[in-house]
Amino acid sequence: MAFNYIPEGTYRQLSIQTTDWGECPTCTITVLKETPHIIKIISNNAWIGYAVYDDRQGKYFGVWEWKQGSGGYYAEEVFECELTFIGKTLTMYVKSRKTGKQHIITYG
């Protein structure tokens, strides 16, 4: 399995596939490497998450939620995420633990 580690840096949202979240061309995430396999993901719209790289599957698995006092309707809701990095594109598959709704967000 190829190693598809996500490089540290800031990524801008390119597209979103969802039923109830809108496009956000000003949304960004910053990826910070915490350990060789664990990354911290910080958004510019007040959510934060962590993910761990799975060597067998070649992708990251993690969770994120909005910081306390942020997120509006989604406050205190935890989202599961799966992240892949191919070429220069970071794709995040998101699923709400509360509602089961799924979203696909692409960053570059």
PyMOL commands that place a pseudoatom at each C-alpha (Angstrom):
pseudoatom trace, name=CA, resn=MET, resi=1, chain=A, elem=C, hetatm=0, pos=[0.000, 0.000, 0.000]
pseudoatom trace, name=CA, resn=ALA, resi=2, chain=A, elem=C, hetatm=0, pos=[1.340, 3.429, -0.927]
pseudoatom trace, name=CA, resn=PHE, resi=3, chain=A, elem=C, hetatm=0, pos=[1.810, 5.937, 1.851]
pseudoatom trace, name=CA, resn=ASN, resi=4, chain=A, elem=C, hetatm=0, pos=[-0.501, 8.889, 1.235]
pseudoatom trace, name=CA, resn=TYR, resi=5, chain=A, elem=C, hetatm=0, pos=[0.452, 11.050, 4.188]
pseudoatom trace, name=CA, resn=ILE, resi=6, chain=A, elem=C, hetatm=0, pos=[-1.126, 14.497, 4.170]
pseudoatom trace, name=CA, resn=PRO, resi=7, chain=A, elem=C, hetatm=0, pos=[1.603, 17.161, 4.166]
pseudoatom trace, name=CA, resn=GLU, resi=8, chain=A, elem=C, hetatm=0, pos=[1.389, 19.887, 6.782]
pseudoatom trace, name=CA, resn=GLY, resi=9, chain=A, elem=C, hetatm=0, pos=[-0.110, 23.087, 5.455]
pseudoatom trace, name=CA, resn=THR, resi=10, chain=A, elem=C, hetatm=0, pos=[-3.272, 25.040, 4.796]
pseudoatom trace, name=CA, resn=TYR, resi=11, chain=A, elem=C, hetatm=0, pos=[-5.817, 23.771, 2.278]
pseudoatom trace, name=CA, resn=ARG, resi=12, chain=A, elem=C, hetatm=0, pos=[-8.694, 25.738, 0.725]
pseudoatom trace, name=CA, resn=GLN, resi=13, chain=A, elem=C, hetatm=0, pos=[-12.112, 24.169, 0.203]
pseudoatom trace, name=CA, resn=LEU, resi=14, chain=A, elem=C, hetatm=0, pos=[-12.665, 23.459, -3.490]
pseudoatom trace, name=CA, resn=SER, resi=15, chain=A, elem=C, hetatm=0, pos=[-16.037, 21.704, -3.435]
pseudoatom trace, name=CA, resn=ILE, resi=16, chain=A, elem=C, hetatm=0, pos=[-18.600, 20.064, -1.210]
pseudoatom trace, name=CA, resn=GLN, resi=17, chain=A, elem=C, hetatm=0, pos=[-21.140, 17.346, -1.920]
pseudoatom trace, name=CA, resn=THR, resi=18, chain=A, elem=C, hetatm=0, pos=[-23.924, 17.581, 0.628]
pseudoatom trace, name=CA, resn=THR, resi=19, chain=A, elem=C, hetatm=0, pos=[-27.631, 18.053, 1.061]
pseudoatom trace, name=CA, resn=ASP, resi=20, chain=A, elem=C, hetatm=0, pos=[-27.575, 20.826, 3.627]
pseudoatom trace, name=CA, resn=TRP, resi=21, chain=A, elem=C, hetatm=0, pos=[-24.127, 22.468, 3.795]
pseudoatom trace, name=CA, resn=GLY, resi=22, chain=A, elem=C, hetatm=0, pos=[-23.310, 25.233, 1.327]
pseudoatom trace, name=CA, resn=GLU, resi=23, chain=A, elem=C, hetatm=0, pos=[-20.204, 25.922, -0.712]
pseudoatom trace, name=CA, resn=CYS, resi=24, chain=A, elem=C, hetatm=0, pos=[-17.577, 27.872, 1.214]
pseudoatom trace, name=CA, resn=PRO, resi=25, chain=A, elem=C, hetatm=0, pos=[-14.767, 29.264, -0.969]
pseudoatom trace, name=CA, resn=THR, resi=26, chain=A, elem=C, hetatm=0, pos=[-13.286, 31.071, 2.059]
pseudoatom trace, name=CA, resn=CYS, resi=27, chain=A, elem=C, hetatm=0, pos=[-13.156, 27.930, 4.235]
pseudoatom trace, name=CA, resn=THR, resi=28, chain=A, elem=C, hetatm=0, pos=[-9.739, 26.472, 4.920]
pseudoatom trace, name=CA, resn=ILE, resi=29, chain=A, elem=C, hetatm=0, pos=[-8.231, 23.758, 7.073]
pseudoatom trace, name=CA, resn=THR, resi=30, chain=A, elem=C, hetatm=0, pos=[-4.730, 23.635, 8.474]
pseudoatom trace, name=CA, resn=VAL, resi=31, chain=A, elem=C, hetatm=0, pos=[-3.105, 20.228, 8.922]
pseudoatom trace, name=CA, resn=LEU, resi=32, chain=A, elem=C, hetatm=0, pos=[-0.444, 19.841, 11.608]
pseudoatom trace, name=CA, resn=LYS, resi=33, chain=A, elem=C, hetatm=0, pos=[1.526, 16.647, 12.171]
pseudoatom trace, name=CA, resn=GLU, resi=34, chain=A, elem=C, hetatm=0, pos=[1.326, 15.719, 15.879]
pseudoatom trace, name=CA, resn=THR, resi=35, chain=A, elem=C, hetatm=0, pos=[3.169, 12.377, 15.596]
pseudoatom trace, name=CA, resn=PRO, resi=36, chain=A, elem=C, hetatm=0, pos=[4.315, 10.305, 12.598]
pseudoatom trace, name=CA, resn=HIS, resi=37, chain=A, elem=C, hetatm=0, pos=[0.753, 8.948, 12.194]
pseudoatom trace, name=CA, resn=ILE, resi=38, chain=A, elem=C, hetatm=0, pos=[-1.522, 11.500, 13.930]
pseudoatom trace, name=CA, resn=ILE, resi=39, chain=A, elem=C, hetatm=0, pos=[-2.604, 14.832, 12.471]
pseudoatom trace, name=CA, resn=LYS, resi=40, chain=A, elem=C, hetatm=0, pos=[-4.483, 17.741, 13.972]
pseudoatom trace, name=CA, resn=ILE, resi=41, chain=A, elem=C, hetatm=0, pos=[-6.968, 19.502, 11.686]
pseudoatom trace, name=CA, resn=ILE, resi=42, chain=A, elem=C, hetatm=0, pos=[-7.965, 23.085, 12.444]
pseudoatom trace, name=CA, resn=SER, resi=43, chain=A, elem=C, hetatm=0, pos=[-10.575, 24.939, 10.394]
pseudoatom trace, name=CA, resn=ASN, resi=44, chain=A, elem=C, hetatm=0, pos=[-10.852, 28.682, 9.990]
pseudoatom trace, name=CA, resn=ASN, resi=45, chain=A, elem=C, hetatm=0, pos=[-14.542, 28.441, 10.928]
pseudoatom trace, name=CA, resn=ALA, resi=46, chain=A, elem=C, hetatm=0, pos=[-14.001, 27.116, 14.472]
pseudoatom trace, name=CA, resn=TRP, resi=47, chain=A, elem=C, hetatm=0, pos=[-13.897, 23.332, 14.298]
pseudoatom trace, name=CA, resn=ILE, resi=48, chain=A, elem=C, hetatm=0, pos=[-10.997, 21.107, 15.301]
pseudoatom trace, name=CA, resn=GLY, resi=49, chain=A, elem=C, hetatm=0, pos=[-10.240, 17.433, 14.827]
pseudoatom trace, name=CA, resn=TYR, resi=50, chain=A, elem=C, hetatm=0, pos=[-7.682, 14.655, 14.995]
pseudoatom trace, name=CA, resn=ALA, resi=51, chain=A, elem=C, hetatm=0, pos=[-7.047, 11.728, 12.660]
pseudoatom trace, name=CA, resn=VAL, resi=52, chain=A, elem=C, hetatm=0, pos=[-4.709, 8.747, 12.610]
pseudoatom trace, name=CA, resn=TYR, resi=53, chain=A, elem=C, hetatm=0, pos=[-3.136, 7.215, 9.514]
pseudoatom trace, name=CA, resn=ASP, resi=54, chain=A, elem=C, hetatm=0, pos=[-3.992, 3.562, 8.842]
pseudoatom trace, name=CA, resn=ASP, resi=55, chain=A, elem=C, hetatm=0, pos=[-1.038, 1.949, 7.033]
pseudoatom trace, name=CA, resn=ARG, resi=56, chain=A, elem=C, hetatm=0, pos=[-3.173, -0.965, 5.832]
pseudoatom trace, name=CA, resn=GLN, resi=57, chain=A, elem=C, hetatm=0, pos=[-5.796, 1.228, 4.151]
pseudoatom trace, name=CA, resn=GLY, resi=58, chain=A, elem=C, hetatm=0, pos=[-3.593, 4.156, 3.130]
pseudoatom trace, name=CA, resn=LYS, resi=59, chain=A, elem=C, hetatm=0, pos=[-5.856, 6.825, 4.646]
pseudoatom trace, name=CA, resn=TYR, resi=60, chain=A, elem=C, hetatm=0, pos=[-6.660, 8.691, 7.828]
pseudoatom trace, name=CA, resn=PHE, resi=61, chain=A, elem=C, hetatm=0, pos=[-9.599, 8.101, 10.176]
pseudoatom trace, name=CA, resn=GLY, resi=62, chain=A, elem=C, hetatm=0, pos=[-10.692, 10.555, 12.832]
pseudoatom trace, name=CA, resn=VAL, resi=63, chain=A, elem=C, hetatm=0, pos=[-13.267, 12.857, 14.376]
pseudoatom trace, name=CA, resn=TRP, resi=64, chain=A, elem=C, hetatm=0, pos=[-13.939, 16.572, 14.623]
pseudoatom trace, name=CA, resn=GLU, resi=65, chain=A, elem=C, hetatm=0, pos=[-16.370, 19.001, 16.207]
pseudoatom trace, name=CA, resn=TRP, resi=66, chain=A, elem=C, hetatm=0, pos=[-16.882, 22.729, 16.594]
pseudoatom trace, name=CA, resn=LYS, resi=67, chain=A, elem=C, hetatm=0, pos=[-15.167, 24.481, 19.482]
pseudoatom trace, name=CA, resn=GLN, resi=68, chain=A, elem=C, hetatm=0, pos=[-17.369, 25.259, 22.460]
pseudoatom trace, name=CA, resn=GLY, resi=69, chain=A, elem=C, hetatm=0, pos=[-19.688, 28.174, 21.709]
pseudoatom trace, name=CA, resn=SER, resi=70, chain=A, elem=C, hetatm=0, pos=[-19.416, 27.676, 17.923]
pseudoatom trace, name=CA, resn=GLY, resi=71, chain=A, elem=C, hetatm=0, pos=[-21.196, 25.594, 15.315]
pseudoatom trace, name=CA, resn=GLY, resi=72, chain=A, elem=C, hetatm=0, pos=[-24.747, 26.856, 15.796]
pseudoatom trace, name=CA, resn=TYR, resi=73, chain=A, elem=C, hetatm=0, pos=[-27.119, 24.004, 14.979]
pseudoatom trace, name=CA, resn=TYR, resi=74, chain=A, elem=C, hetatm=0, pos=[-24.167, 21.584, 14.923]
pseudoatom trace, name=CA, resn=ALA, resi=75, chain=A, elem=C, hetatm=0, pos=[-22.750, 22.609, 18.319]
pseudoatom trace, name=CA, resn=GLU, resi=76, chain=A, elem=C, hetatm=0, pos=[-21.619, 19.609, 20.371]
pseudoatom trace, name=CA, resn=GLU, resi=77, chain=A, elem=C, hetatm=0, pos=[-22.110, 17.259, 17.417]
pseudoatom trace, name=CA, resn=VAL, resi=78, chain=A, elem=C, hetatm=0, pos=[-19.207, 14.923, 16.656]
pseudoatom trace, name=CA, resn=PHE, resi=79, chain=A, elem=C, hetatm=0, pos=[-18.406, 14.115, 13.042]
pseudoatom trace, name=CA, resn=GLU, resi=80, chain=A, elem=C, hetatm=0, pos=[-16.461, 11.054, 11.938]
pseudoatom trace, name=CA, resn=CYS, resi=81, chain=A, elem=C, hetatm=0, pos=[-14.088, 11.634, 9.064]
pseudoatom trace, name=CA, resn=GLU, resi=82, chain=A, elem=C, hetatm=0, pos=[-12.008, 9.681, 6.594]
pseudoatom trace, name=CA, resn=LEU, resi=83, chain=A, elem=C, hetatm=0, pos=[-9.298, 11.581, 4.743]
pseudoatom trace, name=CA, resn=THR, resi=84, chain=A, elem=C, hetatm=0, pos=[-7.397, 10.705, 1.601]
pseudoatom trace, name=CA, resn=PHE, resi=85, chain=A, elem=C, hetatm=0, pos=[-4.625, 12.600, -0.147]
pseudoatom trace, name=CA, resn=ILE, resi=86, chain=A, elem=C, hetatm=0, pos=[-3.933, 11.993, -3.820]
pseudoatom trace, name=CA, resn=GLY, resi=87, chain=A, elem=C, hetatm=0, pos=[-1.711, 14.300, -5.855]
pseudoatom trace, name=CA, resn=LYS, resi=88, chain=A, elem=C, hetatm=0, pos=[-2.447, 17.701, -4.310]
pseudoatom trace, name=CA, resn=THR, resi=89, chain=A, elem=C, hetatm=0, pos=[-6.068, 16.973, -3.415]
pseudoatom trace, name=CA, resn=LEU, resi=90, chain=A, elem=C, hetatm=0, pos=[-7.269, 16.249, 0.099]
pseudoatom trace, name=CA, resn=THR, resi=91, chain=A, elem=C, hetatm=0, pos=[-10.715, 14.660, 0.271]
pseudoatom trace, name=CA, resn=MET, resi=92, chain=A, elem=C, hetatm=0, pos=[-12.635, 14.422, 3.528]
pseudoatom trace, name=CA, resn=TYR, resi=93, chain=A, elem=C, hetatm=0, pos=[-15.574, 12.048, 3.828]
pseudoatom trace, name=CA, resn=VAL, resi=94, chain=A, elem=C, hetatm=0, pos=[-17.670, 13.231, 6.781]
pseudoatom trace, name=CA, resn=LYS, resi=95, chain=A, elem=C, hetatm=0, pos=[-20.476, 11.486, 8.666]
pseudoatom trace, name=CA, resn=SER, resi=96, chain=A, elem=C, hetatm=0, pos=[-22.518, 12.904, 11.528]
pseudoatom trace, name=CA, resn=ARG, resi=97, chain=A, elem=C, hetatm=0, pos=[-22.679, 10.590, 14.527]
pseudoatom trace, name=CA, resn=LYS, resi=98, chain=A, elem=C, hetatm=0, pos=[-25.961, 12.250, 15.483]
pseudoatom trace, name=CA, resn=THR, resi=99, chain=A, elem=C, hetatm=0, pos=[-27.910, 12.161, 12.205]
pseudoatom trace, name=CA, resn=GLY, resi=100, chain=A, elem=C, hetatm=0, pos=[-25.901, 9.833, 9.975]
pseudoatom trace, name=CA, resn=LYS, resi=101, chain=A, elem=C, hetatm=0, pos=[-25.811, 12.478, 7.205]
pseudoatom trace, name=CA, resn=GLN, resi=102, chain=A, elem=C, hetatm=0, pos=[-22.767, 12.236, 4.969]
pseudoatom trace, name=CA, resn=HIS, resi=103, chain=A, elem=C, hetatm=0, pos=[-20.770, 14.929, 3.209]
pseudoatom trace, name=CA, resn=ILE, resi=104, chain=A, elem=C, hetatm=0, pos=[-17.746, 14.893, 0.901]
pseudoatom trace, name=CA, resn=ILE, resi=105, chain=A, elem=C, hetatm=0, pos=[-15.461, 17.931, 1.051]
pseudoatom trace, name=CA, resn=THR, resi=106, chain=A, elem=C, hetatm=0, pos=[-12.535, 18.471, -1.310]
pseudoatom trace, name=CA, resn=TYR, resi=107, chain=A, elem=C, hetatm=0, pos=[-9.573, 20.732, -0.475]
pseudoatom trace, name=CA, resn=GLY, resi=108, chain=A, elem=C, hetatm=0, pos=[-6.535, 21.762, -2.451]
for i in range(1, 108): cmd.bond("trace and resi %d" % i, "trace and resi %d" % (i + 1))
show_as sticks, trace
zoom trace
